[in-house]
């Protein structure tokens, strides 16, 4: 009989966020999860920063300008805490349709003001949070609002059909990141992309197609690329100039979601600029066939020549020492304040017991010596 490698139905969600509105973007994501799941998708991929949006205003406005600062402030106010109520809602939707979900969010750390991460959230079909990946190196305007993640959130995660992975935008063309996930045996890889690239570069869809096929060729995994798109509400709130508005309304500006097989062939898409859900059936045995030819982290490599080392550690910027002593001090003071004014000072420990009393008890327990 041997091992079984299933056919997995995947979905790439191409949609616009509800611009800078965390609750509404979460509700929209939950609706799309349930829709894709009701159509049989077991893996559902979302764009970069879908909740509440991606900081694309830096493509069109000065970084230190009033509008950019106001939108960045709104980004933080609408960012997602992990775990938190927004994640709980997404987990419930994933559980309802028995699907794995990979979704991009702008993450903020609990009880902090000002620090954000560009993050992919991984959710299991049982509705549990599997983990997250914080983009290692923010790109272009992202560097004005996002901090880079560390190795503790990098790597493939386990699913019922083998290792699955995800990366965000430009990370998908980082050769070392691609090799690391190949070495971890990823079988399905999710690429999360924004709703458009800077005006100075090629259309986003060109880059998405190239990176998706390149990753599939190197890893022999299925690649699900989910791109964002632009809507009227976003254009209005961005307040673009005439040229920028013309660019944003171009059908070549946004979209381009695509699904690629391990043999580098496009099996679904690319989409245009419209909202929608792209589906494909992924026969995991194709990955076996392709790795028999080239397994770049296995038989088609030379570990005596090429090696890659990854650190899973995250540096700690702030640590506290002496916590136990700090907690004990108030107890000492409380004992001392109950002493009468005329009493001689005594040494006490953290429990308030007298050092003199302990010494007397110790002497009384000692064996008497014969004279």
C-alpha positions as CSV (number, residue, x, y, z in Angstrom):
1,X,0.0,0.0,0.0
2,X,2.7,2.5,1.0
3,X,2.5,6.1,2.0
4,X,-0.4,8.2,0.7
5,X,0.1,11.7,-0.6
6,X,-3.2,13.5,-0.9
7,X,-4.6,16.0,-3.4
8,X,-5.1,19.2,-1.5
9,X,-7.4,22.0,-2.7
10,X,-5.9,25.4,-2.1
11,X,-7.3,29.0,-2.4
12,X,-5.6,32.3,-3.0
13,X,-7.8,35.2,-1.8
14,X,-7.5,38.4,-3.8
15,X,-9.3,41.2,-2.1
16,X,-8.9,44.7,-0.8
17,X,-8.7,45.4,2.9
18,X,-11.3,47.6,4.5
19,X,-8.7,50.4,4.6
20,X,-7.3,51.1,8.1
21,X,-10.4,49.4,9.7
22,X,-9.3,46.4,11.8
23,X,-12.7,45.2,12.8
24,X,-14.2,45.5,9.3
25,X,-11.2,43.9,7.7
26,X,-11.4,41.0,10.1
27,X,-15.0,40.5,9.4
28,X,-14.3,40.6,5.7
29,X,-11.6,38.0,6.1
30,X,-13.9,35.7,8.1
31,X,-16.5,35.9,5.3
32,X,-13.9,35.0,2.7
33,X,-12.5,32.1,4.8
34,X,-16.0,30.7,5.1
35,X,-16.6,31.2,1.4
36,X,-13.4,29.5,0.3
37,X,-13.8,26.7,2.8
38,X,-17.4,26.0,1.7
39,X,-15.9,25.5,-1.8
40,X,-13.6,22.8,-0.4
41,X,-10.4,24.7,0.1
42,X,-8.1,23.1,2.8
43,X,-5.5,25.9,2.6
44,X,-6.6,29.5,2.3
45,X,-4.0,32.2,1.6
46,X,-4.5,36.0,2.1
47,X,-2.5,39.0,1.0
48,X,0.2,40.9,2.9
49,X,-1.1,43.1,5.7
50,X,-4.7,42.4,5.0
51,X,-5.7,43.5,8.5
52,X,-6.0,46.5,8.5
53,X,-3.9,47.3,5.4
54,X,-0.4,47.7,4.1
55,X,1.4,51.1,4.4
56,X,1.2,51.9,0.7
57,X,0.9,55.6,1.3
58,X,4.7,55.9,1.3
59,X,4.5,55.2,-2.5
60,X,2.7,58.5,-3.0
61,X,3.4,60.9,-0.1
62,X,6.4,62.2,1.8
63,X,7.4,60.0,4.7
64,X,7.4,62.9,7.2
65,X,4.4,64.7,5.8
66,X,1.2,65.3,7.8
67,X,-0.9,62.8,5.8
68,X,1.6,60.0,6.0
69,X,2.0,60.5,9.7
70,X,-1.8,60.5,10.2
71,X,-2.2,57.3,8.2
72,X,0.7,55.6,10.1
73,X,-0.9,56.5,13.4
74,X,-4.2,55.0,12.2
75,X,-2.3,51.9,11.2
76,X,-1.0,51.4,14.7
77,X,-4.4,52.1,16.2
78,X,-5.9,49.4,14.0
79,X,-3.1,46.8,14.2
80,X,-3.6,43.3,15.6
81,X,-2.4,41.8,18.9
82,X,-1.5,38.1,18.7
83,X,-3.3,36.5,20.5
84,X,-6.3,38.7,20.6
85,X,-10.0,39.0,19.7
86,X,-9.3,39.5,16.0
87,X,-7.2,36.3,15.9
88,X,-10.0,34.5,17.8
89,X,-12.5,35.5,15.2
90,X,-10.2,34.2,12.4
91,X,-9.6,31.0,14.3
92,X,-13.4,30.4,14.6
93,X,-13.8,30.9,10.9
94,X,-11.0,28.4,10.1
95,X,-12.6,25.9,12.5
96,X,-16.0,26.3,10.9
97,X,-14.6,25.1,7.5
98,X,-11.8,22.8,8.6
99,X,-9.1,24.7,6.8
100,X,-5.6,26.0,7.3
101,X,-5.4,29.8,7.0
102,X,-2.4,32.0,6.3
103,X,-3.2,35.7,6.6
104,X,-1.2,38.9,6.6
105,X,-1.7,41.4,9.4
106,X,0.0,44.4,10.8
107,X,1.0,43.3,14.3
108,X,1.6,45.3,17.4
109,X,2.9,44.0,20.7
110,X,0.5,43.9,23.6
111,X,0.7,46.9,26.0
112,X,3.1,48.8,23.7
113,X,2.8,52.0,21.7
114,X,4.7,52.5,18.4
115,X,6.3,49.2,17.4
116,X,4.7,47.1,14.6
117,X,5.6,44.0,12.6
118,X,4.6,42.8,9.1
119,X,3.3,39.4,10.1
120,X,1.8,36.2,8.6
121,X,-0.6,34.4,11.0
122,X,-0.9,30.6,10.7
123,X,-4.2,29.0,11.9
124,X,-5.0,25.3,11.9
125,X,-8.3,23.6,10.9
126,X,-9.1,22.9,14.5
127,X,-9.3,26.7,15.1
128,X,-6.0,26.9,17.0
129,X,-3.3,29.5,16.4
130,X,-0.3,27.5,15.0
131,X,2.1,30.4,15.0
132,X,3.3,33.5,13.1
133,X,6.0,34.7,10.9
134,X,7.3,38.3,11.3
135,X,8.9,39.6,8.1
136,X,12.6,39.5,8.6
137,X,13.5,42.7,6.7
138,X,11.0,45.4,6.0
139,X,11.1,46.7,2.4
140,X,11.1,50.3,1.1
141,X,8.4,52.3,3.0
142,X,7.7,49.5,5.4
143,X,10.9,50.4,7.2
144,X,9.3,53.6,8.4
145,X,6.7,51.7,10.4
146,X,7.7,48.0,10.7
147,X,10.4,46.4,12.8
148,X,12.1,43.3,11.3
149,X,11.4,39.9,12.9
150,X,13.9,37.4,14.1
151,X,14.7,33.7,13.6
152,X,12.2,32.6,16.3
153,X,9.3,33.1,13.9
154,X,11.0,31.7,10.8
155,X,10.4,28.2,9.4
156,X,7.9,25.7,8.1
157,X,5.0,24.5,10.3
158,X,3.5,21.0,10.4
159,X,0.2,20.1,8.9
160,X,-1.7,16.9,8.3
161,X,-0.2,16.7,4.8
162,X,3.3,17.6,5.7
163,X,5.4,20.8,6.2
164,X,3.9,24.1,5.0
165,X,5.5,27.5,4.9
166,X,5.0,31.1,4.2
167,X,6.9,34.3,3.4
168,X,6.0,37.9,2.7
169,X,6.6,39.8,-0.5
170,X,10.3,40.4,-1.1
171,X,11.3,37.6,1.3
172,X,10.2,35.1,-1.4
173,X,13.2,36.0,-3.5
174,X,15.7,35.8,-0.7
175,X,17.9,32.8,-1.7
176,X,18.9,31.8,1.8
177,X,15.3,32.0,3.0
178,X,14.2,29.9,0.1
179,X,16.8,27.3,0.7
180,X,16.0,27.1,4.4
181,X,12.4,26.3,3.8
182,X,13.4,23.8,1.1
183,X,15.6,22.1,3.7
184,X,12.7,22.0,6.1
185,X,10.7,20.1,3.4
186,X,7.9,22.5,2.6
187,X,5.2,21.0,0.4
188,X,2.9,24.0,0.1
189,X,4.2,27.5,0.3
190,X,2.1,30.7,0.7
191,X,3.3,34.0,-0.6
192,X,1.5,37.1,0.7
193,X,1.8,40.2,-1.5
194,X,0.5,43.8,-1.0
195,X,-2.1,45.5,-3.2
196,X,0.5,47.3,-5.4
197,X,4.2,48.1,-5.8
198,X,5.9,51.5,-6.0
199,X,5.3,53.4,-9.2
200,X,9.0,53.3,-10.2
201,X,9.1,49.5,-10.6
202,X,7.5,46.8,-12.9
203,X,3.9,45.9,-12.3
204,X,3.5,43.7,-9.2
205,X,2.0,40.8,-11.2
206,X,5.2,40.4,-13.2
207,X,7.3,40.0,-10.0
208,X,4.7,37.7,-8.4
209,X,4.8,35.3,-11.4
210,X,8.6,35.2,-11.6
211,X,9.1,34.6,-7.8
212,X,6.3,32.0,-7.6
213,X,7.7,29.9,-10.4
214,X,11.3,30.4,-9.2
215,X,10.3,29.2,-5.6
216,X,8.5,26.2,-7.0
217,X,11.5,25.3,-9.2
218,X,13.9,25.4,-6.2
219,X,11.8,23.9,-3.5
220,X,9.6,21.5,-5.5
221,X,6.6,22.8,-3.5
222,X,3.2,24.1,-4.6
223,X,3.2,27.9,-4.4
224,X,0.0,29.9,-3.5
225,X,0.5,33.6,-4.2
226,X,-2.2,35.8,-2.8
227,X,-2.2,39.5,-3.9
228,X,-4.1,42.4,-2.6
229,X,-6.1,44.8,-4.8
230,X,-7.2,48.4,-4.7
231,X,-10.8,49.7,-4.2
232,X,-12.4,53.1,-4.3
233,X,-12.4,53.6,-0.5
234,X,-8.6,53.1,-0.4
235,X,-8.0,55.6,-3.3
236,X,-10.2,58.2,-1.6
237,X,-8.4,57.9,1.8
238,X,-5.0,57.9,0.2
239,X,-5.7,61.3,-1.3
240,X,-3.4,60.7,-4.3
241,X,-2.4,63.3,-6.8
242,X,-3.6,63.1,-10.4
243,X,-0.7,60.9,-11.6
244,X,-0.9,58.6,-8.6
245,X,-4.6,58.2,-9.0
246,X,-4.2,57.3,-12.7
247,X,-1.7,54.7,-11.6
248,X,-3.9,53.2,-8.9
249,X,-6.8,52.9,-11.3
250,X,-4.7,51.1,-14.0
251,X,-5.7,47.4,-14.3
252,X,-2.0,46.5,-14.3
253,X,-1.3,48.2,-11.0
254,X,-2.6,45.5,-8.6
255,X,-3.7,41.9,-8.4
256,X,-2.0,39.0,-10.1
257,X,-2.7,36.1,-7.7
258,X,-1.4,32.8,-9.1
259,X,-0.9,29.2,-8.1
260,X,2.1,27.2,-9.3
261,X,3.0,23.5,-9.2
262,X,6.3,22.0,-8.3
263,X,7.2,21.6,-11.9
264,X,7.0,25.5,-12.2
265,X,3.8,25.4,-14.3
266,X,1.1,27.9,-13.5
267,X,-2.0,25.8,-12.7
268,X,-4.4,28.7,-11.8
269,X,-4.4,32.4,-12.6
270,X,-2.9,34.9,-12.9
271,X,-5.9,37.0,-11.9
272,X,-6.5,40.6,-13.1
273,X,-7.2,43.5,-10.7
274,X,-10.6,42.1,-9.6
275,X,-11.6,40.7,-6.2
276,X,-12.1,37.0,-6.1
277,X,-10.8,33.6,-4.9
278,X,-8.4,31.5,-7.0
279,X,-8.6,27.7,-6.5
280,X,-6.4,24.8,-7.5
281,X,-6.1,21.1,-6.8
282,X,-2.5,20.2,-5.6
283,X,-1.4,16.6,-6.1
284,X,1.5,16.3,-3.7
285,X,2.9,13.4,-5.6
286,X,4.1,15.9,-8.2
287,X,6.6,17.1,-5.6
288,X,8.0,13.6,-5.3
289,X,8.4,13.3,-9.0
290,X,10.3,16.6,-9.2
291,X,12.5,15.9,-6.2
292,X,13.6,12.6,-7.8
293,X,15.3,14.9,-10.4
294,X,16.5,17.8,-8.2
295,X,16.3,17.7,-4.4
296,X,18.4,20.8,-3.7
297,X,18.4,20.2,0.1
298,X,19.1,16.5,-0.4
299,X,20.7,14.3,-3.0
300,X,21.2,17.2,-5.5
301,X,23.4,19.1,-3.1
302,X,26.9,18.9,-1.6
303,X,26.8,19.5,2.2
304,X,30.6,19.2,2.2
305,X,30.7,22.4,0.1
306,X,27.4,24.2,0.9
307,X,26.0,24.7,4.4
308,X,23.5,27.1,5.9
309,X,23.1,27.9,9.5
310,X,20.0,29.6,11.0
311,X,19.6,31.1,14.5
312,X,16.2,30.5,16.1
313,X,17.0,32.9,18.9
314,X,15.5,36.3,19.4
315,X,17.6,39.0,21.1
316,X,16.2,40.4,24.3
317,X,16.4,44.2,24.6
318,X,15.2,44.4,28.2
319,X,15.6,42.0,31.1
320,X,14.9,42.4,34.8
321,X,17.1,40.9,37.5
322,X,16.6,40.6,41.3
323,X,12.8,40.2,41.1
324,X,12.6,37.9,44.1
325,X,14.5,40.4,46.3
326,X,12.3,43.3,45.1
327,X,9.2,41.3,46.0
328,X,10.6,40.3,49.5
329,X,11.6,43.8,50.6
330,X,8.1,45.1,51.4
331,X,7.5,42.1,53.7
332,X,10.7,43.0,55.6
333,X,9.6,46.6,56.0
334,X,6.1,45.5,57.2
335,X,7.6,43.5,60.0
336,X,9.9,46.4,61.0
337,X,7.1,48.9,61.2
338,X,5.2,46.7,63.8
339,X,8.1,46.9,66.3
340,X,7.6,49.1,69.3
341,X,9.7,52.2,69.4
342,X,11.6,51.2,72.5
343,X,12.5,47.7,71.2
344,X,16.1,47.0,70.2
345,X,16.6,46.6,66.4
346,X,16.7,43.0,65.3
347,X,17.8,41.3,62.1
348,X,14.9,39.8,60.2
349,X,14.7,37.7,57.0
350,X,12.1,38.0,54.2
351,X,9.6,36.1,56.3
352,X,10.0,38.4,59.3
353,X,11.4,35.8,61.7
354,X,14.0,37.1,64.1
355,X,17.5,36.1,63.6
356,X,18.0,36.0,67.4
357,X,15.0,33.7,67.8
358,X,16.5,31.3,65.2
359,X,19.8,31.3,66.9
360,X,18.2,30.5,70.3
361,X,16.3,27.6,68.8
362,X,19.4,26.3,67.1
363,X,21.3,26.3,70.5
364,X,18.5,24.6,72.2
365,X,18.5,21.7,69.7
366,X,22.3,21.3,70.0
367,X,23.5,18.3,72.1
368,X,24.8,19.2,75.6
369,X,28.5,18.5,76.2
370,X,29.5,16.8,79.4
371,X,31.8,18.9,81.6
